[in-house]
Amino acid sequence: MIHNYKYTENAFLPKTVTIPLVQERDIFCKPVIKIGEEVKEGQIIAASDVSVIHSPIPGTVKDLCSINCPDGKIEKALVINMHGSFSYLGKKHRSEEWKSLSPASIERKLDGKGIVNIFSCTKSVPVTEQIKTFIRKKNKTIVVRLFDEDTFRITDSLMTQFYFDQIVEGAKILAKVTEADGILFVTSSKEIKARALENDEKQKIYYLGLDIKKYTNGFKHGIINAFNKSMRKTCPLSVSRYDFFVDSYTLYDIYNAVVFDLPVLTRYIHFTGNCLPASCFLNVRLGFTLRDVIQQLGGLTKNLEAVIINGNICGNSVNSLDIPITKYVKSVEFLSKNYSTDSQVYSCVKCGECRFKCPVNLAPDILYEYALKKTELPKKFVETATLCINCGLCNTVCQARIPLCQVITMIKNKMDSEDENEN
């Protein structure tokens, strides 16, 4: 399926973009421009202590409004009408030899580029902040996943297919800036044979082949378990959940930031679904709404019933076409009624399937009762929610269609907030 895609395309330029001020989990960027002010392509329009957002187009700031976002939340957003000349689009970008730069110099180049690590779409984090934390570790491994954790999504796999060399360079850049012990590329066993990929002891680069069709292999726990079973005794690297896990997409952004000095202005998105004339892999400006994308793709061929963002298992369904593309969007699927399912939530039937299916042995039904119905639980039991990997398997087997994974994420977020307040 992946190899049916022979090239990528640039989406049309939008007349208007809508830029949510939250592009990473729980990080609100404050506008640094005013309504009526003119902005350039790539200009910083909002910032926080750890992150920045750039204008994907030149134009005039039209409004500050509230909008539905791809993660289902309502956030403040800047609306920009396009006009004027571009600073990056259509320009020739001079490359820089990064290997002669010091780790501190590379880190400065990454600052202010707005790069988000989207190894997990449900918990995207600023790369520069993650680097600062990771540098302090003693044993450090960069773990690169070259495929998608959601088997219904192929975005990272397509990025690997089209930009493998840039992704490898991005991983080397990240390893240098963090002074990591080495790089572990995790990919399909078939991909290793197809590309004849071999371990490189000299450069401290290693490859781990997995059955990528086996679900949960793309999550941290699956990668760690596979490494411990097949490579722990022969590989000089160590891998734990505290290492730097990153996807191919994020490394492509790191490569462009350091080599070409480019901020994050666009996203490569896989658009698919039985409501579209054809699937495609488009480079879309941030803030481009789904409604505008549909017009470019030739309109809908069937009555739309559901829009799935970031995959059928790990993603979520949205109910508006005015939702904009953000940094954490990787795929969008447009489905008709025949392909959508009953979204009604029913009462738990106590079947226990969610417990049997959970790869980290949680009791999602009990955590759900605790969160929604305020049942009493020992603190240690509640803290097991932190082990959740957001695979969504509990949701897929739940006969009552209860959003178990989302509720457990709420518990984790609440615990994180409480820890931050205590500190």
Secondary structure as GFF3:
##gff-version 3
##sequence-region A 1 423
A	DSSP	three_ten_helix	2	4	.	.	.	ID=ss1
A	DSSP	beta_strand	9	10	.	.	.	ID=ss2
A	DSSP	beta_strand	16	20	.	.	.	ID=ss3
A	DSSP	beta_strand	22	24	.	.	.	ID=ss4
A	DSSP	beta_strand	27	28	.	.	.	ID=ss5
A	DSSP	beta_strand	30	31	.	.	.	ID=ss6
A	DSSP	beta_strand	38	39	.	.	.	ID=ss7
A	DSSP	beta_strand	44	47	.	.	.	ID=ss8
A	DSSP	beta_strand	52	54	.	.	.	ID=ss9
A	DSSP	beta_strand	59	68	.	.	.	ID=ss10
A	DSSP	beta_strand	74	82	.	.	.	ID=ss11
A	DSSP	three_ten_helix	98	100	.	.	.	ID=ss12
A	DSSP	alpha_helix	103	110	.	.	.	ID=ss13
A	DSSP	beta_strand	116	117	.	.	.	ID=ss14
A	DSSP	three_ten_helix	121	123	.	.	.	ID=ss15
A	DSSP	beta_strand	125	126	.	.	.	ID=ss16
A	DSSP	alpha_helix	127	134	.	.	.	ID=ss17
A	DSSP	beta_strand	141	145	.	.	.	ID=ss18
A	DSSP	alpha_helix	155	178	.	.	.	ID=ss19
A	DSSP	beta_strand	182	188	.	.	.	ID=ss20
A	DSSP	alpha_helix	189	195	.	.	.	ID=ss21
A	DSSP	beta_strand	205	210	.	.	.	ID=ss22
A	DSSP	alpha_helix	220	230	.	.	.	ID=ss23
A	DSSP	beta_strand	244	247	.	.	.	ID=ss24
A	DSSP	alpha_helix	248	259	.	.	.	ID=ss25
A	DSSP	beta_strand	266	272	.	.	.	ID=ss26
A	DSSP	beta_strand	280	285	.	.	.	ID=ss27
A	DSSP	alpha_helix	290	296	.	.	.	ID=ss28
A	DSSP	beta_strand	304	309	.	.	.	ID=ss29
A	DSSP	beta_strand	316	318	.	.	.	ID=ss30
A	DSSP	beta_strand	331	336	.	.	.	ID=ss31
A	DSSP	three_ten_helix	337	339	.	.	.	ID=ss32
A	DSSP	alpha_helix	353	357	.	.	.	ID=ss33
A	DSSP	alpha_helix	364	373	.	.	.	ID=ss34
A	DSSP	alpha_helix	379	382	.	.	.	ID=ss35
A	DSSP	three_ten_helix	383	387	.	.	.	ID=ss36
A	DSSP	alpha_helix	393	397	.	.	.	ID=ss37
A	DSSP	alpha_helix	404	422	.	.	.	ID=ss38
###
